[in-house]
Amino acid sequence: MSGVNAKRLPEIEARRVRIMALRAEGLTWAAIGHELGVSPDRARVLHVRALEVEAERAAGISARARQIIDECGVGVEGLRARLARSQAEVERVLRRRAMCGARELAEILAWLGREDVSAQ
């Protein structure tokens, strides 16, 4: 959640929980939008992002970082094998991806170093 004021995080989290609950109750996008004071399309987008947040939390890695891993061409196990040899080698593989900035690189390296990480 880069670019988000830390003071707004509780508000954003509450909205995320609320939109998930409303959708779980079977409300339409129009009804959810009305409840949240947004358009039906915006309600759908907020729900999609809420689902992404849930998936990121479950996986322990952001969607952006996972996309970089998927697109690097060597997969999770390939990156872990390279990490066992050299962190610099992993950095070179990941930096070939234009979207892989310092934050994503740090996140991926930390995630790869965890014991519970598998090919997922």
ZILINUR-V761097 format. One record per residue. RES is the residue in one letter. PSI is psi in radians with two decimals (none if undefined). NEAR is the number of other C-alpha atoms within 8 Angstrom. Layout:
((RES & PSI & NEAR) (RES & PSI & NEAR))
//
This chain:
((M & 0.89 & 3) (S & 2.59 & 3) (G & -0.02 & 4) (V & 2.29 & 7) (N & 2.23 & 6) (A & -0.51 & 5) (K & -0.42 & 5) (R & -0.17 & 8) (L & -0.77 & 9) (P & -0.68 & 7) (E & -0.76 & 7) (I & -0.74 & 8) (E & -0.73 & 8) (A & -0.71 & 8) (R & -0.69 & 8) (R & -0.81 & 11) (V & -0.74 & 9) (R & -0.78 & 8) (I & -0.63 & 13) (M & -0.74 & 10) (A & -0.76 & 8) (L & -0.73 & 10) (R & -0.66 & 10) (A & -0.50 & 7) (E & -0.15 & 6) (G & 0.20 & 6) (L & 2.60 & 10) (T & 2.92 & 7) (W & -0.64 & 10) (A & -0.76 & 10) (A & -0.72 & 9) (I & -0.77 & 14) (G & -0.76 & 14) (H & -0.79 & 10) (E & -0.66 & 7) (L & -0.17 & 7) (G & 0.56 & 6) (V & 3.00 & 9) (S & 2.80 & 9) (P & -0.68 & 12) (D & -0.74 & 8) (R & -0.65 & 9) (A & -0.73 & 15) (R & -0.77 & 9) (V & -0.75 & 8) (L & -0.66 & 10) (H & -0.75 & 11) (V & -0.78 & 8) (R & -0.66 & 8) (A & -0.70 & 12) (L & -0.68 & 8) (E & -0.74 & 9) (V & -0.75 & 9) (E & -0.77 & 8) (A & -0.71 & 8) (E & -0.75 & 11) (R & -0.71 & 9) (A & -0.70 & 6) (A & -0.38 & 7) (G & 0.27 & 7) (I & 2.55 & 11) (S & 2.77 & 10) (A & -0.69 & 8) (R & -0.80 & 7) (A & -0.70 & 13) (R & -0.70 & 9) (Q & -0.74 & 8) (I & -0.77 & 12) (I & -0.82 & 13) (D & -0.60 & 10) (E & -0.11 & 7) (C & -0.31 & 11) (G & -0.09 & 6) (V & -0.18 & 9) (G & 3.04 & 10) (V & -0.84 & 11) (E & -0.63 & 9) (G & -0.72 & 8) (L & -0.70 & 11) (R & -0.69 & 10) (A & -0.73 & 8) (R & -0.67 & 11) (L & -0.61 & 11) (A & -0.51 & 7) (R & -0.81 & 7) (S & 2.20 & 8) (Q & -0.63 & 9) (A & -0.62 & 6) (E & -0.74 & 10) (V & -0.76 & 11) (E & -0.73 & 9) (R & -0.78 & 8) (V & -0.80 & 9) (L & -0.62 & 12) (R & -0.30 & 10) (R & -0.40 & 8) (R & 2.12 & 10) (A & -0.57 & 6) (M & -0.12 & 5) (C & 1.61 & 13) (G & -3.05 & 8) (A & -0.72 & 6) (R & -0.81 & 7) (E & -0.71 & 10) (L & -0.82 & 13) (A & -0.73 & 8) (E & -0.80 & 10) (I & -0.77 & 11) (L & -0.74 & 8) (A & -0.74 & 8) (W & -0.76 & 10) (L & -0.53 & 11) (G & -0.21 & 8) (R & 2.54 & 7) (E & -0.54 & 4) (D & 0.10 & 4) (V & 2.25 & 9) (S & -3.00 & 6) (A & -0.29 & 6) (Q & none & 3))
//
